[in-house]
Structures are given as structure tokens and as C-alpha cells.
């Protein structure tokens, strides 16, 4: 997967905002230079990559997120979102993930799980 997916919104909380969601399923998922955003003024969205056991019937065996990829589920006025990465065998996560909320007690969650191997490395410094 290359390119951008942006399901962000700018609706205020008073407008009855519904959380946006991105779900990417497949047997082997490679996010290369991807930019996935589920940001919001209200509660940020959910980014799910690879499926989750007992929820999705199709789970990835391998998920690779390269160092040029960015995932973001941030909120400027409320709760940060959720980023979930799952693989039955191996997850290699080398990109950036951000789930900040309006304050530190409103930050969202990042969950990276695999049946066998999780390899997480920080991206190279940007210039």
C-alpha cells in the first residue's frame, strides 16, 4: 500500500461527530511511504491494520510498516484515537504512530501485537 488515506474531520463535538475508521485487511500487508490519518476535533478515529483475532475473519500473517509511513489519530479538543496493528505471525513496525489528545490524560492507544515476532524500530531522523 502506498499513498494517503485521510478520513479526518473538522466537525465540532456539538455536531454529533461519529468516530472515523480505517481498516486494512489482507494476508500480507506492506505499508510503504503511507500516510493514514483519522484525526478529529472531537474524539479521533480508529486505524486497524492486519485484523484482530476473534473480530475479523481475515487476519494478516505479516504486516510491515516502513520507516517512511505515518499513522495519526489525534484530537485537538478531546480524546486521541486508537491505532491497532496485528499479525498472526510477524509485525515489523518502523514508521511513526501518533494518538495525542487535547491533554496528556486524553491521549489514545497504540496496540501492536503478533503471534510470534514484533520488531519495532524508530524511524530515521527527518531533515
C-alpha positions in Angstrom: 0.0 0.0 0.0 1.4 3.4 -1.0 -0.1 6.9 -0.7 -2.5 8.5 1.6 -5.8 7.7 3.3 -7.4 10.6 5.2 -10.7 10.1 7.0 -10.1 13.1 9.3 -12.9 15.6 10.1 -13.2 19.0 11.4 -16.7 18.8 13.0 -17.0 20.2 16.5 -18.2 18.0 19.3 -21.6 19.8 19.3 -22.3 18.5 15.8 -22.6 14.8 17.0 -19.3 13.6 15.5 -19.0 9.8 14.8 -15.5 8.3 15.0 -13.9 7.8 11.6 -12.3 4.4 10.9 -9.7 2.9 8.5 -9.5 -0.9 8.4 -6.8 -2.6 6.2 -7.1 -6.4 5.9 -5.1 -8.9 3.8 -2.8 -11.9 4.1 0.4 -9.9 3.9 0.3 -6.1 4.3 3.2 -3.8 3.4 2.6 -0.1 4.0 5.3 1.7 2.1 5.5 5.5 2.4 1.9 5.5 3.6 0.2 8.3 5.4 -3.0 7.3 7.2 -4.9 9.9 9.1 -8.0 9.7 11.3 -7.7 13.0 13.1 -10.6 15.0 14.5 -11.7 18.0 16.6 -13.8 15.6 18.7 -12.7 12.0 19.6 -10.2 10.9 17.0 -10.7 7.8 14.8 -9.5 4.2 14.7 -6.8 2.8 12.4 -6.8 -1.0 12.3 -4.2 -2.8 10.1 -4.0 -6.6 9.8 -7.2 -7.6 11.5 -7.8 -8.7 15.1 -8.3 -12.2 16.4 -11.9 -13.1 17.1 -13.1 -9.9 15.4 -12.1 -10.0 11.8 -12.3 -13.3 9.9 -9.3 -12.3 7.7 -6.1 -11.8 9.7 -2.8 -10.9 8.2 0.1 -13.3 8.6 2.6 -10.5 8.2 2.4 -6.7 8.5 5.3 -4.4 7.5 5.1 -0.6 8.1 8.2 1.0 6.7 10.1 4.0 8.2 8.5 6.5 5.7 5.0 5.7 6.9 2.9 7.7 9.3 -0.2 6.8 11.2 -2.2 9.5 13.0 -5.3 9.5 15.1 -5.1 12.8 17.0 -7.7 15.2 18.5 -7.4 18.9 19.0 -10.2 19.1 21.6 -10.9 15.7 23.0 -9.8 12.0 23.2 -7.0 10.8 20.9 -7.8 7.8 18.8 -6.7 4.2 18.5 -4.1 2.6 16.3 -4.2 -1.2 16.2 -1.7 -3.4 14.3 -2.0 -7.2 14.3 -0.5 -10.2 12.5 -0.8 -13.9 13.2 3.0 -14.3 12.7 5.1 -11.1 12.4 4.8 -7.3 12.7 7.6 -5.1 11.6 6.8 -1.5 12.6 9.4 1.1 11.6 7.1 4.1 11.0 5.6 6.7 13.2 2.3 6.5 15.1 0.6 9.4 16.9 -2.6 9.3 19.1 -2.4 12.5 21.1 -5.4 14.1 22.7 -6.2 17.6 23.9 -4.2 16.9 27.0 -1.9 14.0 28.2 -4.7 12.3 30.1 -6.7 12.2 26.8 -4.1 10.5 24.7 -5.3 7.5 22.7 -3.8 4.0 22.5 -1.3 2.2 20.2 -1.5 -1.6 20.2 1.0 -3.6 18.2 0.6 -7.4 18.5 1.8 -10.5 16.7 1.5 -14.2 17.2 5.3 -14.7 17.0 7.5 -11.7 16.4 7.1 -7.9 16.9 10.0 -5.8 15.6 9.7 -2.1 16.3 12.4 0.4 15.3 12.3 4.2 15.4 12.3 6.0 12.0 15.3 7.8 10.8 15.5 11.4 11.8 13.7 13.7 9.4 15.7 16.6 8.0 
